[in-house]
């Protein structure tokens, strides 16, 4: 993972480089988020579909045992993060929310704002 302690200085580039390095599927909220990540060379990205979250999670779980949930750091994004995490846990999929936390520490609340 990116850091061992909470006081480690991170940059936006550090977070992006680490997402590329770990090469896990990145789950995002919208098409603008997908486009922004692709501009940075992150191509293993899936936008949350309009199907029910349990169906979306089941679809992802068929091909992935680990995912990065990179929803926005706002009220709606946090609620969505919690629901997705619960669904993936139910399906035995490991979730990584640390990148959301690192971006929040950098003052980046929306993925499209990277």
C-alpha positions in Angstrom: 0.0 0.0 0.0 1.0 3.6 -0.3 1.9 4.5 3.3 2.6 3.0 6.6 1.7 6.0 8.7 -0.8 8.9 8.5 1.8 11.6 8.3 3.6 10.4 5.1 3.6 13.2 2.5 1.8 12.1 -0.6 1.2 13.8 -3.9 -1.5 13.3 -6.5 1.1 11.6 -8.7 2.0 9.1 -5.9 -1.6 8.1 -5.6 -2.0 7.7 -9.4 1.3 5.8 -9.7 0.2 3.4 -7.0 -3.2 2.7 -8.6 -1.4 1.9 -11.8 1.2 -0.3 -9.9 -1.4 -2.4 -8.0 -3.4 -3.0 -11.2 -6.8 -3.7 -9.6 -10.1 -2.8 -11.1 -11.1 0.7 -10.1 -14.8 1.3 -9.4 -15.9 4.9 -10.0 -19.2 6.8 -10.1 -19.4 8.5 -13.5 -18.1 8.7 -17.0 -16.1 11.8 -16.3 -14.3 9.8 -13.6 -13.5 7.1 -16.1 -12.2 9.6 -18.6 -10.0 11.4 -16.1 -8.4 8.1 -14.9 -7.8 7.0 -18.5 -6.0 10.3 -19.1 -3.6 9.3 -16.4 -3.0 5.8 -17.8 -5.5 3.9 -15.6 -7.5 1.8 -17.9 -8.8 -0.9 -15.6 -11.8 1.2 -14.6 -15.5 0.4 -14.3 -18.3 2.9 -13.9 -21.1 2.0 -11.5 -24.0 1.0 -13.7 -27.6 1.9 -13.3 -28.5 -1.6 -12.3 -29.1 -2.3 -8.6 -25.8 -2.3 -6.6 -26.1 -6.0 -5.7 -26.4 -6.9 -9.4 -23.5 -4.6 -10.3 -21.4 -6.2 -7.5 -22.3 -9.7 -8.6 -21.2 -8.8 -12.2 -17.9 -7.5 -11.0 -17.3 -10.4 -8.6 -17.5 -12.9 -11.5 -14.1 -11.7 -12.7 -12.4 -9.8 -9.8 -11.5 -10.9 -6.3 -10.0 -7.4 -5.4 -11.2 -3.9 -6.3 -10.5 -0.3 -5.5 -13.6 1.7 -4.7 -12.9 5.3 -5.7 -16.1 7.1 -5.2 -16.2 10.8 -4.4 -15.4 12.1 -0.9 -18.8 13.7 -0.5 -22.0 12.6 1.3 -23.4 10.7 -1.6 -20.0 9.2 -2.5 -19.5 8.0 1.1 -22.9 6.4 1.2 -22.3 4.7 -2.1 -18.9 3.5 -0.9 -20.4 1.9 2.2 -23.1 0.1 0.2 -20.6 -1.2 -2.4 -18.2 -2.3 0.2 -21.0 -4.2 2.0 -22.0 -5.9 -1.3 -18.5 -6.9 -2.2 -17.8 -8.2 1.3 -21.0 -10.4 0.9 -19.5 -11.8 -2.3 -16.0 -12.4 -0.9 -14.4 -9.5 -2.9 -11.7 -7.6 -1.1 -12.1 -3.8 -1.3 -9.5 -1.1 -1.1 -10.8 2.3 0.0 -7.4 3.7 0.9 -7.0 5.7 -2.3 -10.2 7.7 -1.4 -8.6 8.5 1.9 -5.3 9.6 0.4 -7.1 11.8 -2.1 -9.2 13.4 0.7 -6.0 14.2 2.6 -4.8 16.0 -0.5 -8.0 18.0 -0.6 -9.3 16.2 -3.7 -13.0 15.4 -3.1 -14.0 14.4 -6.6 -12.2 11.9 -8.9 -12.9 14.2 -11.9 -10.9 16.9 -10.0 -7.7 15.0 -10.1 
